[in-house]
Amino acid sequence: MTDISGKLVLVAGATSAAGIAVCRELASAGARVIAVGSHDERMRDLVETVPDATGMICNLAHLDEVARLGDRVHEDHGRIDGLIHLVGGWRGGGGLAGQSDEDWDFLHSRIVTTLRNTTRVFVDDLQASDAGRLALVSTTTLDRPMPGGANYAAAKAAAETWARAIANGFEKSAASASVTVFAVRALAGLETQLATEVTRLWEADAASAFFMRSILTAPEGS
Ligand SMILES: NC(=O)c1ccc[n+]([C@@H]2O[C@H](COP(=O)([O-])OP(=O)(O)OC[C@H]3O[C@@H](n4cnc5c(N)ncnc54)[C@H](OP(=O)(O)O)[C@@H]3O)[C@@H](O)[C@H]2O)c1
């Protein structure tokens, strides 16, 4: 069992309800939290709610900005032990005919590009950590995607494949690092559960499973 206390964890896309819950839980467990979002006002609100978190503004869709974020993080705080990727968004409906290029660009940029950028900049940190953790949130619809959600499902499938490639790299190099994909149908009401599960990632021994896919569902009766 690894102690999360003092671990440096970057939450990418931190200002949603889920992001705030994750930042709060990580900070109260003793992690040092860097919360990243692209919107000043929402970040101010987050830091008011979770004063122990350090807020940083970055458009994670742009690799050069993420590289500069990496430099700032390394200079001011050191190497990260955890990257919790929460940037998302939904566009869909209208059957296959409704899967527009505009919606695809939006989803691809948020779901795939921000994950590619953040992991390319920070994967060496996770690899070098004695308890590196990467987590992202995907969807339970990948087994049976519907035409109206094809853009969304295709982007999420790409993100999961990217994450699996990182996990295989960790395994190949015998790193003390792991990758977890949390799959949910809808996040509303599951924010606290997600935050608890993210914090618990540091309880598991990474070498026991370099890649995990965990389905989050609401407890019965809720
Ligand atoms: N919500 C659901 O029901 C649901 C269902 C299945 C899976 N998921 C997944 O769960 C994760 C979290 O969901 P969510 O609804 O909390 O996500 P979200 O609100 O769509 O995104 C999280 C945060 O990402 C930030 N963001 C967006 N673009 C950014 C950029 N270019 N650079 C930096 N930050 C950016 C936004 O904050 P700023 O505006 O402050 O930048 C936003 O608060 C996502 O991966 C989502 O796809 C969600």
The ligand as an SDF file (V2000), in Angstrom:
LIG
                    3D

 48 52  0  0  0  0  0  0  0  0999 V2000
  -20.7930   14.0660  -17.3770 N   0  0  0  0  0  0  0  0  0  0  0  0
  -21.1310   12.8030  -17.6430 C   0  0  0  0  0  0  0  0  0  0  0  0
  -22.2710   12.3490  -17.4510 O   0  0  0  0  0  0  0  0  0  0  0  0
  -20.0820   11.8500  -18.1650 C   0  0  0  0  0  0  0  0  0  0  0  0
  -20.4360   10.5890  -18.6390 C   0  0  0  0  0  0  0  0  0  0  0  0
  -19.4230    9.7150  -19.0850 C   0  0  0  0  0  0  0  0  0  0  0  0
  -18.1020   10.1360  -19.0610 C   0  0  0  0  0  0  0  0  0  0  0  0
  -17.8040   11.3920  -18.6160 N   0  0  0  0  0  0  0  0  0  0  0  0
  -16.4260   11.8370  -18.6140 C   0  0  0  0  0  0  0  0  0  0  0  0
  -16.0350   12.1640  -17.3060 O   0  0  0  0  0  0  0  0  0  0  0  0
  -15.0430   13.2070  -17.3510 C   0  0  0  0  0  0  0  0  0  0  0  0
  -15.4850   14.3520  -16.4450 C   0  0  0  0  0  0  0  0  0  0  0  0
  -16.7570   14.7590  -16.8920 O   0  0  0  0  0  0  0  0  0  0  0  0
  -17.2740   16.2430  -16.6720 P   0  0  0  0  0  0  0  0  0  0  0  0
  -18.6760   16.2830  -17.1390 O   0  0  0  0  0  0  0  0  0  0  0  0
  -16.9120   16.6850  -15.2970 O   0  0  0  0  0  0  0  0  0  0  0  0
  -16.3100   16.9660  -17.7310 O   0  0  0  0  0  0  0  0  0  0  0  0
  -16.4440   18.4070  -18.4150 P   0  0  0  0  0  0  0  0  0  0  0  0
  -17.2220   19.3010  -17.5290 O   0  0  0  0  0  0  0  0  0  0  0  0
  -16.8860   18.2350  -19.8160 O   0  0  0  0  0  0  0  0  0  0  0  0
  -14.9110   18.8290  -18.4560 O   0  0  0  0  0  0  0  0  0  0  0  0
  -14.1840   19.0320  -17.2470 C   0  0  0  0  0  0  0  0  0  0  0  0
  -13.5010   20.3680  -17.2640 C   0  0  0  0  0  0  0  0  0  0  0  0
  -12.5810   20.4110  -18.3480 O   0  0  0  0  0  0  0  0  0  0  0  0
  -12.2610   21.7860  -18.5470 C   0  0  0  0  0  0  0  0  0  0  0  0
  -11.8030   22.0000  -19.9280 N   0  0  0  0  0  0  0  0  0  0  0  0
  -12.5030   21.9360  -21.0670 C   0  0  0  0  0  0  0  0  0  0  0  0
  -11.7200   22.1980  -22.1310 N   0  0  0  0  0  0  0  0  0  0  0  0
  -10.4850   22.4240  -21.6270 C   0  0  0  0  0  0  0  0  0  0  0  0
   -9.2350   22.7560  -22.2190 C   0  0  0  0  0  0  0  0  0  0  0  0
   -9.0920   22.8860  -23.5430 N   0  0  0  0  0  0  0  0  0  0  0  0
   -8.1770   22.9410  -21.3960 N   0  0  0  0  0  0  0  0  0  0  0  0
   -8.3030   22.8280  -20.0620 C   0  0  0  0  0  0  0  0  0  0  0  0
   -9.4550   22.5080  -19.4550 N   0  0  0  0  0  0  0  0  0  0  0  0
  -10.5290   22.3050  -20.2300 C   0  0  0  0  0  0  0  0  0  0  0  0
  -13.5520   22.5630  -18.2520 C   0  0  0  0  0  0  0  0  0  0  0  0
  -13.2460   23.6130  -17.3720 O   0  0  0  0  0  0  0  0  0  0  0  0
  -12.8750   25.1050  -17.8740 P   0  0  0  0  0  0  0  0  0  0  0  0
  -14.0330   25.5970  -18.6760 O   0  0  0  0  0  0  0  0  0  0  0  0
  -12.6840   25.7970  -16.5900 O   0  0  0  0  0  0  0  0  0  0  0  0
  -11.6370   24.9620  -18.6760 O   0  0  0  0  0  0  0  0  0  0  0  0
  -14.4190   21.5490  -17.5060 C   0  0  0  0  0  0  0  0  0  0  0  0
  -14.8610   22.0150  -16.2420 O   0  0  0  0  0  0  0  0  0  0  0  0
  -14.9150   13.5840  -18.8210 C   0  0  0  0  0  0  0  0  0  0  0  0
  -13.8600   12.8930  -19.4220 O   0  0  0  0  0  0  0  0  0  0  0  0
  -16.2240   13.1040  -19.4100 C   0  0  0  0  0  0  0  0  0  0  0  0
  -16.1610   12.8320  -20.8160 O   0  0  0  0  0  0  0  0  0  0  0  0
  -18.7470   12.2420  -18.1700 C   0  0  0  0  0  0  0  0  0  0  0  0
  1  2  1  0
  2  3  2  0
  2  4  1  0
  4  5  1  0
  4 48  2  0
  5  6  2  0
  6  7  1  0
  7  8  2  0
  8  9  1  0
  8 48  1  0
  9 10  1  0
  9 46  1  0
 10 11  1  0
 11 12  1  0
 11 44  1  0
 12 13  1  0
 13 14  1  0
 14 15  2  0
 14 16  1  0
 14 17  1  0
 17 18  1  0
 18 19  2  0
 18 20  1  0
 18 21  1  0
 21 22  1  0
 22 23  1  0
 23 24  1  0
 23 42  1  0
 24 25  1  0
 25 26  1  0
 25 36  1  0
 26 27  1  0
 26 35  1  0
 27 28  2  0
 28 29  1  0
 29 30  1  0
 29 35  2  0
 30 31  1  0
 30 32  2  0
 32 33  1  0
 33 34  2  0
 34 35  1  0
 36 37  1  0
 36 42  1  0
 37 38  1  0
 38 39  2  0
 38 40  1  0
 38 41  1  0
 42 43  1  0
 44 45  1  0
 44 46  1  0
 46 47  1  0
M  CHG  2   8   1  16  -1
M  END
$$$$
